[in-house]
Amino acid sequence: MSSWLWVRDGETKVDSSQLVSAALDGQKASSLLIDAQVMLQGGAFFTAPLLGSEQWVELMESTLGGEYLALVAELRPLAAAVAQSAGQMATTAGQFATWLGQAALIYASAESGAAQLAALTVALGGTSSLSTPPSTVAGYARLAGDYLSQFLHRSQEAPTLGLEGQAHMQNLAQQLAGGGPGGFTAVAAGAALTWGRVGDLFSSKREGVVIVGPDGTARWSTRSLFMLSTFLPISSSEPAKTKSGRTRDAVRLLTDIRLSSPVSADRANPAKSVLSGFEVLPKTVTPMRASTLLSRIEKSRAASDVGQIQIMKHVNRAGTTSWSVVLSGTQSWLPGAGNPQDMESNLQVVAGQVSDQEVAAAAAMEMAGIRPGDPVEIVGHSQGGAVALALATNPALSKQYNFVSVLTAGSPTGTLRSTRTLPVLNLENLADPVPALDAAASRRGKNTVTAYFDPREIGLNKKLTAHSLGTYVEALRQVEVREGLDPMTKSIEEWQDKRIENMGFTDETASEVIYFDTTRVR
Amino acid sequence: MFGTFNSSDVGHALGLIDHSASLLAYTNLTSWQGPAATSAKNRRAQLVGELHNLRVEVYQLRALVEDIEVLAAQLRAGAVL
């Protein structure tokens, strides 16, 4: 039976205080069983105190004595076995109590905020840094250092790191924004603006983003043009016109991109890597399982100035075409990056703004040839998941495309638009602070499922950090192995069933993948 | 008669196991609905069932200990004689 997975979906209702009481009952039950084990253990070491006198020896050699010794011989192993069972039950009851306590904290964090999370943590016998939150921004900076240290060094052993981090972020945002409505998004928007300006100083002013397909065709767009659903084709004869009126040599621009692109099959001769149209595409395995889809992200490569987006094209036996848009997480953490998968996009996404990465993904979708009505799913890790949900809930894009499924892994999605109809699965590692960076729990919608898991319980590779893609892929694989055995996986199975049905996947579906390179124009 | 172990100890252990099972069986989870709640309630039912099985084993242990105590008393009486 699963002891590591928690599901929060549209059906969930709970009083988290009640779960804390239940967890305390479970702790007490475990303690009583340990006492019982100790008592029963005495029988395992019982020695007949009857051989001390001649009379006793004589009696023990009698029929009655023989019967007595036989019973004592029977007693020891039985007492040992029963004591061991009591000990195992104590462990199981303790795990159950921990499980309930963890559920209480997850729900309190999602529904009631920082104060209730702190109160329940203490009620469960723990200590919480939330009980005495920092009173200054500098205090939060020190706290962030502590969190980073935990994240890097022992994040797998700190399963509530994400929950606490989220609550601290809520407190910090309230302090910065005076607790007003939309405080956090306002702070994030301000930070995004500042980050962008610092980046402009470090390199040069951003002037949109260029997306290059495997055939060398390219589009240029900006966040403003994206609002108008405009992605301008650029080629050697049609240079990209930037907002400032400067023109760039499109050929040089494209060559620069191809040279620095991780996609290029032959960096010494970029022309060789340019295919003629999308007719020659790498065949790939159809991602029937969600874990296969998520692990697809590993195939994307990136550099500080160039990112990559994959779009998979699937054609089933009936000739129906569907598409998977595959988005990686953050690749560049410094201001002034050329790769739009950077910190600036992170801040824009959690602020609810259009990001360059969203623009790039939308352009890639158009370049791939996705037609209205074709089923489209989007998967993303970290920033990619947040961008995935932003794309799928974008009103204009929702009219243009038939989004049928979203999968996010370790993504901050709490400040994004919610959806009632679109099947969404959010995966969150309880030890991963990244989903907490939006200072909000994932939205709960009728078709949105958020599954939390405890990394200690699923035998993860210790080399993986709590946020790594491999951690999330492994968690999904384990859910798939448990299929049909655990009621906890029911919501995830239902999401997966809808996904397969909506995408029109059959056993004979053929899949190809198109790689797009993306870079900011500077 | 067994020094640190006798049928009273087993009886006491049985009481602790009963108390533990009651705590788990009657702990209030009524406010909780959804797939995770179903899983938790199933897990609780499984735990209580396993504790019931343990209880049966401890009863057997107590019966054995009581048999030993009766025999020991008879032997002691024989020794006195």
Chai-1 contact restraints between the chains, C-beta under 6 A:
chainA,res_idxA,chainB,res_idxB,connection_type,confidence,min_distance_angstrom,max_distance_angstrom,comment,restraint_id
A,M1,B,R43,contact,1.0,0.0,6.0,A-B,restraint_1
A,W6,B,A36,contact,1.0,0.0,6.0,A-B,restraint_2
A,V7,B,P35,contact,1.0,0.0,6.0,A-B,restraint_3
A,V7,B,A36,contact,1.0,0.0,6.0,A-B,restraint_4
A,E11,B,G34,contact,1.0,0.0,6.0,A-B,restraint_5
A,T12,B,G34,contact,1.0,0.0,6.0,A-B,restraint_6
A,K13,B,Q33,contact,1.0,0.0,6.0,A-B,restraint_7
A,V14,B,S31,contact,1.0,0.0,6.0,A-B,restraint_8
A,V14,B,W32,contact,1.0,0.0,6.0,A-B,restraint_9
A,D15,B,S31,contact,1.0,0.0,6.0,A-B,restraint_10
A,Q18,B,N28,contact,1.0,0.0,6.0,A-B,restraint_11
A,Q18,B,S31,contact,1.0,0.0,6.0,A-B,restraint_12
A,A22,B,T27,contact,1.0,0.0,6.0,A-B,restraint_13
A,A22,B,L29,contact,1.0,0.0,6.0,A-B,restraint_14
A,D25,B,L23,contact,1.0,0.0,6.0,A-B,restraint_15
A,D25,B,T27,contact,1.0,0.0,6.0,A-B,restraint_16
A,K28,B,L23,contact,1.0,0.0,6.0,A-B,restraint_17
A,A29,B,S20,contact,1.0,0.0,6.0,A-B,restraint_18
A,A29,B,L23,contact,1.0,0.0,6.0,A-B,restraint_19
A,A29,B,L24,contact,1.0,0.0,6.0,A-B,restraint_20
A,L32,B,L16,contact,1.0,0.0,6.0,A-B,restraint_21
A,L32,B,H19,contact,1.0,0.0,6.0,A-B,restraint_22
A,L32,B,S20,contact,1.0,0.0,6.0,A-B,restraint_23
A,L33,B,S20,contact,1.0,0.0,6.0,A-B,restraint_24
A,D35,B,L16,contact,1.0,0.0,6.0,A-B,restraint_25
A,A36,B,A13,contact,1.0,0.0,6.0,A-B,restraint_26
A,A36,B,L16,contact,1.0,0.0,6.0,A-B,restraint_27
A,A36,B,I17,contact,1.0,0.0,6.0,A-B,restraint_28
A,M39,B,D9,contact,1.0,0.0,6.0,A-B,restraint_29
A,M39,B,H12,contact,1.0,0.0,6.0,A-B,restraint_30
A,M39,B,A13,contact,1.0,0.0,6.0,A-B,restraint_31
A,L40,B,A13,contact,1.0,0.0,6.0,A-B,restraint_32
A,G42,B,T4,contact,1.0,0.0,6.0,A-B,restraint_33
A,G42,B,F5,contact,1.0,0.0,6.0,A-B,restraint_34
A,G43,B,F5,contact,1.0,0.0,6.0,A-B,restraint_35
A,F46,B,F2,contact,1.0,0.0,6.0,A-B,restraint_36
A,F46,B,F5,contact,1.0,0.0,6.0,A-B,restraint_37
A,Q55,B,A79,contact,1.0,0.0,6.0,A-B,restraint_38
A,L59,B,L75,contact,1.0,0.0,6.0,A-B,restraint_39
A,L59,B,G78,contact,1.0,0.0,6.0,A-B,restraint_40
A,Y68,B,L71,contact,1.0,0.0,6.0,A-B,restraint_41
A,L71,B,D67,contact,1.0,0.0,6.0,A-B,restraint_42
A,L71,B,I68,contact,1.0,0.0,6.0,A-B,restraint_43
A,L75,B,L64,contact,1.0,0.0,6.0,A-B,restraint_44
A,L78,B,L61,contact,1.0,0.0,6.0,A-B,restraint_45
A,V82,B,E57,contact,1.0,0.0,6.0,A-B,restraint_46
A,V82,B,V58,contact,1.0,0.0,6.0,A-B,restraint_47
A,V82,B,L61,contact,1.0,0.0,6.0,A-B,restraint_48
A,S85,B,L54,contact,1.0,0.0,6.0,A-B,restraint_49
A,M89,B,L54,contact,1.0,0.0,6.0,A-B,restraint_50
A,P487,B,P35,contact,1.0,0.0,6.0,A-B,restraint_51
A,P487,B,T38,contact,1.0,0.0,6.0,A-B,restraint_52
A,P487,B,S39,contact,1.0,0.0,6.0,A-B,restraint_53
A,M488,B,P35,contact,1.0,0.0,6.0,A-B,restraint_54
A,M488,B,A36,contact,1.0,0.0,6.0,A-B,restraint_55
A,M488,B,S39,contact,1.0,0.0,6.0,A-B,restraint_56
A,K490,B,P35,contact,1.0,0.0,6.0,A-B,restraint_57
A,S491,B,P35,contact,1.0,0.0,6.0,A-B,restraint_58
